[in-house]
Amino acid sequence: MAMTLRMFLTLCLCTAALSGCAHGPCKALGSLFGCDCSARPSPPEPENPSIPLPDFDGRLPVDTDVDGYTFQAIRIAADDFLNPDPKLESCRARQSSHRYQARREGDIIFVRIDFKPENCGRKFGMLDSGATYAISVDGHILRRALDGMEPYDDTPSPSAPKDAPSPNTSP
């Protein structure tokens, strides 16, 4: 009986290996033989060859010239502040409906994000609808300030000694 079971399993393994990619419950078996059964990304949309591409040779004026660290910082701030999936949100909540400004100072990139109402067909935006970020070149958010929110500051006042009792407490 054990020999028959062993031969059956060997036959199943050989069949799976020779028959291509295993799916469903046999997915692990397929990966054992080097078969990638994961979902394939959809093919890219066809390109439009009638659109002429400019020659970026240094003489062409560009709208924006962003280095990789600055681009990374903008992306990190945008993903933190707004949902990166534009299909799930209203126009005002989409990343494409905002204006991004960045300034690099050493190893810190400051990113400002503001709602741009024109991108949603509006003339006026809301107050307190932006954010400012400080992001390190290694991609860490060092600080964020959302408009309309009081910044949290837990540093003690320089004029008050650390051991001094608070004015609201009795000795």
Beta strands, then each sheet from edge to edge (+ up, - down):
strand 1: 98-105
strand 2: 108-115
strand 3: 131-136
strand 4: 141-146
sheet 1: 1+ 2- 3+ 4-
end
